[in-house]
Amino acid sequence: MIPLDERVKVFGTDGVRGRANLYPMTVEMAVALGRAAGKVFRETHARPRVVIGKDTRLSCYMFENALISGLCSMGVDTLMVGPFPTPGVAFITRAYRADAGIVISASHNQFHDNGIKFFSSEGFKFSDAWERRIEGIVANEGYLTSLPNDDEIGRNTKINDADGRYIEFAKATFPKKRSLRNLKIVLDCANGAAYKVAPLVFKELDAEVHVFGNHPNGLNINHEVGSLHPETAQKGVIDLKADIGIALDGDGDRVILIDENAHVLDGDTILAICARDMQQRGELRNNRVVSTVMSNLGFLKAMESLGIQVTQSGVGDRYVIQEMLKQEANLGGEQSGHLIFLEQNTTGDGIVSALQVLKIMIETETRLSDLAAFVTKFPQVLLNVKVHCKPSLQDLTLTSKAISKGESELGEGGRVVVRYSGTELTLRVMVEGKNPKLVSQIAHEIADSAQKEIGGKV
């Protein structure tokens, strides 16, 4: 039996995640998760099929085999796609009419971390309630009462046409009568899951593509490349005098853009550009976008100036999507670069998101810097504090006092958002306001207080 610490939930905001070979990201846990999921899938399907994709980190090999073993032992057939973007797995799951999809990835984290996230047959991430049930089955080894007959054990098959299918899917989100001819693109694949498919998408649309971060070795995913390190793409834009830089993350579900002047455009700005364009075309459903509580006040002001309603969700693209479905919105996203075009895909998709902005650039004959000019960001500081536990912030005397003091000093001209990461032992401190010096001071005071109370090397 695998004991589950009741104080720490195995599933976070984006599946199970942690350091590879340490609880909860162990081979034993991967087998158990596969068996628990297999038990649940077989309750509604006699012979379930599950798509399994991964990114390029070294530990994916052992987790891939462990998950396949667990699923097959429960009578589930598995379909491997190999290194493949998270949105691609969601698409292939739907395309193959599979009963679920699984991605092995720790997204933007360093190579030594890994994660497991599950998608439904519709390509959406499963609910919190579904994840809680899986945890319960794992804790009690509840799958042992549902083992299949000897002749019903699952089979594993390699899907050989997944890359081509996803490339064509992504290209289909770009207007057929348009091309990227005469555009020079710097593309940073983060040495991650999109390293093969992303360059082909843009090249097949006739762009001049200069690729970085496309030589994964199992250890260099997200290392000084990708959406968390846009300086690589920025330098490429400057050196090559490119029209745009595109920086993906390790699993390809988020994107950060760099304009022709090497200025970084985060998810808020990209979301604003696309919202305005869709509104002008009459395509913005219910004249509404969904963002998170981390969105910059400048984004909110820009939407207000256009008369676009904004609904804010919790942090995490799964919560953005849940709110989009609730509000019947077709556009949402996060400052981190998760952009969801719900009529295109069911999860964040860095490649598709970049194509939507490129479409706007071409059809309006406008430079990226000019498209972004209507969004004026408020000064914002985001600090991460490594912690050894996650108590209620109200129980942290120094930290809660620093937060209250900061909110009082900012007044209505700014805000403070302090929250724990759902995937790491990290406290995230975000402060924004009109005075950059005051914003920085408040953020550091809160971070220093948290460091004193719960900080620790992880």
C-alpha positions as CSV (number, residue, x, y, z in Angstrom):
1,M,0.0,0.0,0.0
2,I,1.2,3.5,-0.8
3,P,0.5,5.8,2.2
4,L,-0.9,9.2,1.2
5,D,-0.1,11.9,3.7
6,E,-3.5,13.5,4.5
7,R,-1.8,16.9,4.9
8,V,-0.5,16.8,1.3
9,K,-2.7,16.1,-1.6
10,V,-1.1,14.1,-4.4
11,F,-2.8,16.2,-7.1
12,G,-2.1,19.9,-7.3
13,T,-3.4,22.6,-9.6
14,D,-1.9,20.8,-12.7
15,G,-1.9,17.1,-11.9
16,V,0.7,15.3,-9.8
17,R,4.1,17.0,-9.7
18,G,7.3,16.8,-7.8
19,R,11.0,15.8,-7.9
20,A,11.4,12.6,-9.9
21,N,12.1,9.6,-7.7
22,L,10.8,11.3,-4.6
23,Y,7.2,11.1,-3.2
24,P,4.8,11.6,-4.9
25,M,6.7,11.4,-8.2
26,T,7.9,7.8,-7.8
27,V,7.6,4.8,-10.2
28,E,5.4,3.1,-7.6
29,M,3.0,6.0,-7.6
30,A,2.9,6.1,-11.4
31,V,2.0,2.4,-11.5
32,A,-0.7,2.9,-8.8
33,L,-2.1,6.0,-10.6
34,G,-2.3,4.0,-13.8
35,R,-4.1,1.2,-12.0
36,A,-6.5,3.5,-10.2
37,A,-7.3,5.4,-13.4
38,G,-7.7,2.1,-15.2
39,K,-10.2,0.9,-12.7
40,V,-12.3,4.1,-13.1
41,F,-12.1,4.0,-16.9
42,R,-13.3,0.4,-17.0
43,E,-16.4,1.3,-15.1
44,T,-17.8,3.0,-18.2
45,H,-15.8,1.4,-21.1
46,A,-15.3,-2.3,-21.6
47,R,-12.0,-1.8,-23.3
48,P,-10.7,1.7,-22.7
49,R,-8.0,3.3,-24.7
50,V,-5.7,6.0,-23.3
51,V,-3.2,8.2,-25.1
52,I,0.1,8.8,-23.4
53,G,2.5,11.6,-24.3
54,K,5.5,13.1,-22.6
55,D,8.1,15.9,-22.7
56,T,11.8,15.5,-23.1
57,R,13.1,15.2,-19.5
58,L,15.1,12.1,-18.7
59,S,12.7,10.7,-16.1
60,C,9.9,10.5,-18.6
61,Y,11.1,7.1,-19.7
62,M,10.5,5.4,-16.4
63,F,7.2,7.1,-15.8
64,E,6.0,6.3,-19.3
65,N,6.7,2.6,-18.7
66,A,5.2,2.7,-15.2
67,L,2.0,4.2,-16.3
68,I,1.6,1.8,-19.3
69,S,2.2,-1.1,-16.9
70,G,-0.4,0.1,-14.5
71,L,-3.0,0.8,-17.2
72,C,-2.4,-2.4,-19.1
73,S,-2.6,-4.5,-15.9
74,M,-6.2,-3.2,-15.5
75,G,-7.2,-4.1,-19.1
76,V,-6.6,-0.7,-20.6
77,D,-5.0,-0.3,-24.1
78,T,-2.4,2.5,-24.3
79,L,-1.4,4.6,-27.3
80,M,2.1,6.2,-27.1
81,V,2.9,9.3,-29.0
82,G,6.4,9.9,-27.5
83,P,7.6,13.5,-26.9
84,F,4.6,15.6,-27.7
85,P,3.1,18.9,-26.6
86,T,0.4,18.8,-24.0
87,P,-2.2,20.4,-26.3
88,G,-1.2,17.9,-28.9
89,V,-2.1,15.0,-26.5
90,A,-5.5,16.7,-25.9
91,F,-6.1,16.9,-29.6
92,I,-4.9,13.3,-30.4
93,T,-7.1,12.0,-27.6
94,R,-10.1,13.5,-29.3
95,A,-8.9,12.6,-32.8
96,Y,-8.5,8.9,-31.9
97,R,-11.7,8.9,-29.9
98,A,-9.7,7.6,-26.9
99,D,-11.3,7.5,-23.5
100,A,-8.6,9.6,-21.8
101,G,-5.2,11.2,-22.3
102,I,-2.2,11.4,-20.0
103,V,0.8,13.8,-20.2
104,I,4.0,13.2,-18.4
105,S,5.5,16.6,-17.9
106,A,6.5,19.2,-15.3
107,S,5.8,22.0,-17.8
108,H,8.1,24.9,-17.1
109,N,10.0,23.3,-14.2
110,Q,13.6,22.1,-14.4
111,F,14.5,18.7,-15.6
112,H,14.7,17.0,-12.2
113,D,11.0,17.5,-11.7
114,N,8.2,15.7,-13.4
115,G,4.5,15.4,-13.4
116,I,1.4,13.4,-14.5
117,K,-1.8,15.0,-15.7
118,F,-4.9,13.4,-17.0
119,F,-7.3,14.5,-19.8
120,S,-10.9,13.3,-20.4
121,S,-12.1,12.0,-23.8
122,E,-13.1,15.5,-24.7
123,G,-9.6,16.8,-24.1
124,F,-10.4,18.7,-20.8
125,K,-8.5,18.1,-17.6
126,F,-10.5,16.0,-15.1
127,S,-12.2,17.7,-12.1
128,D,-10.9,18.0,-8.6
129,A,-13.6,15.4,-7.5
130,W,-12.2,12.9,-10.1
131,E,-8.7,13.4,-8.8
132,R,-9.8,13.0,-5.2
133,R,-11.4,9.7,-6.1
134,I,-8.2,8.5,-7.8
135,E,-6.2,9.4,-4.6
136,G,-8.6,7.4,-2.5
137,I,-8.3,4.3,-4.8
138,V,-4.5,4.6,-4.7
139,A,-4.4,5.0,-0.9
140,N,-6.5,1.8,-0.3
141,E,-5.2,-0.2,-3.3
142,G,-8.9,-0.3,-4.4
143,Y,-7.9,-1.4,-7.9
144,L,-6.9,-4.9,-6.7
145,T,-10.6,-5.9,-6.6
146,S,-11.0,-5.0,-10.3
147,L,-8.2,-6.9,-12.0
148,P,-9.1,-8.2,-15.5
149,N,-9.1,-11.8,-16.6
150,D,-5.8,-13.1,-18.0
151,D,-7.0,-12.7,-21.6
152,E,-8.2,-9.1,-21.0
153,I,-4.8,-7.4,-20.1
154,G,-4.2,-4.3,-22.1
155,R,-1.9,-3.8,-25.1
156,N,0.5,-0.9,-25.9
157,T,0.7,0.6,-29.3
158,K,2.9,3.3,-30.8
159,I,1.1,6.0,-32.8
160,N,3.2,6.9,-35.7
161,D,1.2,9.7,-37.3
162,A,0.7,11.9,-34.3
163,D,3.2,14.6,-35.3
164,G,1.7,15.0,-38.7
165,R,-1.9,15.1,-37.4
166,Y,-1.1,17.8,-34.9
167,I,0.9,19.9,-37.3
168,E,-2.1,19.9,-39.7
169,F,-4.5,20.7,-36.9
170,A,-2.4,23.7,-35.8
171,K,-2.0,25.0,-39.3
172,A,-5.8,24.7,-39.8
173,T,-6.2,27.4,-37.1
174,F,-4.5,29.9,-39.4
175,P,-6.5,31.3,-42.4
176,K,-6.1,29.1,-45.5
177,K,-5.7,32.0,-47.9
178,R,-2.9,33.5,-45.8
179,S,0.8,32.6,-45.3
180,L,3.7,33.7,-43.2
181,R,5.8,34.5,-46.3
182,N,8.2,37.4,-45.7
183,L,8.0,37.1,-42.0
184,K,11.2,36.3,-40.0
185,I,10.4,34.3,-36.9
186,V,12.7,33.4,-33.9
187,L,11.3,30.3,-32.3
188,D,12.5,29.0,-28.9
189,C,11.2,25.5,-28.2
190,A,12.7,25.3,-24.6
191,N,14.4,22.0,-25.5
192,G,10.9,20.6,-24.7
193,A,8.0,18.6,-26.1
194,A,7.4,20.9,-29.1
195,Y,11.0,20.8,-30.4
196,K,9.9,18.7,-33.5
197,V,6.5,19.9,-34.4
198,A,6.7,23.6,-33.7
199,P,9.3,24.5,-36.3
200,L,7.5,22.5,-38.9
201,V,4.2,24.3,-38.3
202,F,5.7,27.7,-39.0
203,K,8.0,26.5,-41.8
204,E,5.1,24.8,-43.6
205,L,3.3,28.2,-43.5
206,D,6.2,29.7,-45.4
207,A,7.9,31.7,-42.6
208,E,11.6,32.1,-42.3
209,V,12.2,30.3,-39.0
210,H,15.3,30.5,-36.8
211,V,15.0,27.9,-34.1
212,F,16.5,27.8,-30.7
213,G,16.1,25.3,-27.9
214,N,15.5,22.3,-30.2
215,H,18.2,20.0,-29.1
216,P,16.9,18.2,-26.0
217,N,19.2,15.9,-24.1
218,G,17.0,14.9,-21.2
219,L,18.6,17.4,-18.9
220,N,18.3,20.8,-20.6
221,I,14.6,21.3,-20.8
222,N,13.7,24.9,-19.8
223,H,17.4,25.5,-19.0
224,E,18.1,29.2,-20.0
225,V,15.6,28.8,-22.8
226,G,11.8,29.0,-23.4
227,S,9.1,31.2,-22.0
228,L,10.7,31.6,-18.6
229,H,13.9,32.8,-20.2
230,P,12.8,35.0,-23.0
231,E,16.2,36.6,-23.2
232,T,17.3,33.9,-25.6
233,A,14.5,34.8,-28.1
234,Q,15.1,38.5,-27.4
235,K,18.8,38.2,-28.4
236,G,17.7,36.2,-31.5
237,V,15.2,38.9,-32.5
238,I,17.9,41.6,-32.2
239,D,20.7,39.7,-33.9
240,L,18.5,38.5,-36.8
241,K,16.3,41.6,-37.0
242,A,13.3,39.3,-36.8
243,D,9.6,40.4,-36.9
244,I,8.6,38.3,-33.9
245,G,10.1,36.0,-31.3
246,I,8.0,33.0,-30.0
247,A,9.1,31.3,-26.7
248,L,7.3,28.1,-25.7
249,D,7.6,26.3,-22.4
250,G,8.7,22.7,-21.8
251,D,5.3,21.1,-22.7
252,G,4.2,23.6,-25.3
253,D,1.0,24.8,-23.7
254,R,2.1,28.3,-23.0
255,V,3.8,31.1,-25.1
256,I,5.6,34.4,-24.5
257,L,6.0,36.7,-27.5
258,I,8.8,39.2,-28.3
259,D,8.1,42.1,-30.6
260,E,10.4,43.4,-33.3
261,N,12.0,45.8,-30.7
262,A,12.8,42.8,-28.4
263,H,10.2,43.8,-25.9
264,V,8.5,40.9,-24.1
265,L,4.7,40.4,-24.3
266,D,3.3,38.2,-21.6
267,G,0.0,36.4,-21.6
268,D,-1.9,39.4,-20.4
269,T,-0.8,41.5,-23.4
270,I,-1.4,38.6,-25.9
271,L,-4.8,38.0,-24.4
272,A,-5.7,41.7,-24.8
273,I,-4.5,41.8,-28.4
274,C,-6.6,38.8,-29.3
275,A,-9.7,39.9,-27.3
276,R,-9.7,43.3,-29.1
277,D,-9.4,41.6,-32.5
278,M,-12.1,39.1,-31.8
279,Q,-14.4,41.8,-30.5
280,Q,-13.9,43.8,-33.7
281,R,-14.7,40.7,-35.8
282,G,-17.8,40.0,-33.7
283,E,-16.2,36.7,-32.6
284,L,-15.8,37.3,-28.9
285,R,-18.5,35.3,-27.3
286,N,-20.6,37.2,-24.8
287,N,-18.1,40.1,-25.1
288,R,-16.2,38.5,-22.3
289,V,-12.7,37.1,-21.5
290,V,-11.6,35.0,-18.6
291,S,-8.3,35.8,-16.8
292,T,-6.9,35.0,-13.4
293,V,-6.4,37.0,-10.2
294,M,-2.8,37.4,-11.3
295,S,-3.6,39.5,-14.3
296,N,-2.1,42.9,-14.4
297,L,-4.3,45.9,-13.6
298,G,-3.1,47.4,-17.0
299,F,-4.8,44.4,-18.7
300,L,-8.0,45.0,-16.8
301,K,-8.0,48.8,-17.7
302,A,-7.4,47.9,-21.3
303,M,-10.4,45.6,-21.4
304,E,-12.5,48.2,-19.6
305,S,-11.7,50.8,-22.2
306,L,-13.0,48.4,-24.9
307,G,-16.1,47.6,-22.9
308,I,-15.0,43.9,-22.7
309,Q,-16.2,42.1,-19.5
310,V,-13.5,40.3,-17.6
311,T,-14.2,37.3,-15.3
312,Q,-11.3,36.3,-13.0
313,S,-10.7,32.6,-12.0
314,G,-8.2,30.9,-9.8
315,V,-4.7,30.4,-11.0
316,G,-4.2,27.5,-13.4
317,D,-5.4,27.0,-16.9
318,R,-7.8,24.3,-15.8
319,Y,-9.7,26.9,-13.6
320,V,-9.6,29.4,-16.5
321,I,-11.3,26.8,-18.7
322,Q,-13.8,25.8,-16.1
323,E,-14.8,29.5,-15.8
324,M,-14.9,29.9,-19.6
325,L,-17.4,27.0,-19.8
326,K,-19.4,28.4,-17.0
327,Q,-19.5,31.9,-18.6
328,E,-19.8,30.6,-22.1
329,A,-16.7,32.5,-23.1
330,N,-14.4,31.4,-25.9
331,L,-11.2,33.2,-24.9
332,G,-9.3,33.1,-21.7
333,G,-5.7,33.0,-20.4
334,E,-3.1,33.6,-17.8
335,Q,-0.3,36.1,-17.5
336,S,2.1,33.1,-17.6
337,G,1.2,32.5,-21.3
338,H,-1.5,29.9,-21.2
339,L,-4.0,31.2,-23.8
340,I,-7.1,29.2,-24.4
341,F,-9.0,29.6,-27.7
342,L,-11.8,27.3,-26.8
343,E,-13.1,27.0,-30.4
344,Q,-9.6,25.7,-31.4
345,N,-8.4,23.5,-28.5
346,T,-9.4,22.5,-25.0
347,T,-6.3,23.5,-23.2
348,G,-3.5,26.2,-23.5
349,D,-1.7,25.8,-26.8
350,G,1.5,27.9,-27.4
351,I,1.7,27.2,-31.1
352,V,-2.0,27.9,-31.8
353,S,-1.8,31.1,-29.7
354,A,1.2,32.4,-31.6
355,L,-0.6,31.7,-34.9
356,Q,-3.6,33.7,-33.8
357,V,-1.4,36.8,-33.2
358,L,0.5,36.3,-36.4
359,K,-2.9,36.2,-38.2
360,I,-3.8,39.6,-36.7
361,M,-0.4,41.0,-37.7
362,I,-0.8,39.9,-41.3
363,E,-4.4,40.8,-41.8
364,T,-4.1,44.2,-40.2
365,E,-0.6,44.8,-41.7
366,T,0.5,45.9,-38.2
367,R,3.7,45.4,-36.3
368,L,3.5,43.5,-33.0
369,S,4.7,46.5,-31.0
370,D,1.9,48.6,-32.4
371,L,-0.7,45.9,-31.6
372,A,0.5,45.8,-28.0
373,A,0.7,49.6,-27.5
374,F,-2.9,50.0,-26.2
375,V,-2.0,47.9,-23.1
376,T,-0.1,50.0,-20.4
377,K,1.1,47.7,-17.7
378,F,1.2,48.7,-14.0
379,P,4.6,48.2,-12.3
380,Q,4.5,44.7,-10.9
381,V,6.9,42.6,-8.9
382,L,6.6,38.8,-8.5
383,L,8.8,37.1,-6.0
384,N,9.0,33.3,-5.3
385,V,9.8,32.1,-1.8
386,K,10.8,28.5,-1.3
387,V,9.0,27.1,1.7
388,H,9.1,23.9,3.7
389,C,5.3,23.8,4.4
390,K,2.1,25.6,3.4
391,P,0.2,26.8,6.5
392,S,-2.7,29.2,6.3
393,L,-1.4,32.7,5.7
394,Q,-3.5,33.9,8.5
395,D,-1.5,31.8,10.9
396,L,1.8,33.5,9.8
397,T,2.0,36.6,12.1
398,L,4.8,38.4,10.3
399,T,3.6,37.6,6.8
400,S,0.0,38.5,7.4
401,K,1.0,41.8,9.0
402,A,3.3,42.7,6.1
403,I,0.5,41.9,3.7
404,S,-2.0,44.2,5.6
405,K,0.6,46.9,5.8
406,G,1.3,46.7,2.0
407,E,-2.4,46.8,1.1
408,S,-2.9,49.9,3.3
409,E,0.1,51.7,1.7
410,L,-1.1,50.9,-1.9
411,G,-4.8,51.8,-1.3
412,E,-7.0,51.6,-4.3
413,G,-4.1,52.3,-6.6
414,G,-2.6,48.8,-6.4
415,R,-3.0,45.3,-5.0
416,V,-1.3,42.4,-3.2
417,V,-1.8,38.8,-4.2
418,V,0.0,36.2,-2.1
419,R,-0.6,32.5,-2.7
420,Y,1.0,29.1,-2.6
421,S,2.0,27.4,-5.8
422,G,-0.3,24.5,-6.6
423,T,2.6,22.4,-8.0
424,E,5.7,23.4,-5.9
425,L,6.7,24.2,-2.3
426,T,6.7,27.8,-3.2
427,L,5.0,31.0,-2.0
428,R,4.3,33.5,-4.7
429,V,4.2,37.2,-3.8
430,M,2.7,39.5,-6.4
431,V,2.5,43.3,-5.8
432,E,1.5,45.9,-8.3
433,G,0.7,49.6,-8.2
434,K,1.6,53.0,-9.7
435,N,4.8,53.6,-7.7
436,P,7.4,51.1,-8.8
437,K,9.7,51.8,-5.8
438,L,6.8,51.3,-3.3
439,V,5.7,48.1,-5.2
440,S,9.2,46.6,-4.9
441,Q,9.5,47.6,-1.2
442,I,6.2,46.0,-0.3
443,A,6.9,42.8,-2.2
444,H,10.3,42.3,-0.6
445,E,8.9,43.0,2.9
446,I,6.3,40.3,2.4
447,A,8.8,37.8,0.9
448,D,11.3,38.5,3.7
449,S,8.6,37.9,6.4
450,A,7.6,34.6,4.8
451,Q,11.2,33.5,4.5
452,K,11.7,34.0,8.2
453,E,8.5,32.1,9.1
454,I,8.4,29.2,6.7
455,G,11.3,29.5,4.3
456,G,13.6,26.6,3.8
457,K,15.7,24.9,1.2
458,V,13.7,22.3,-0.7
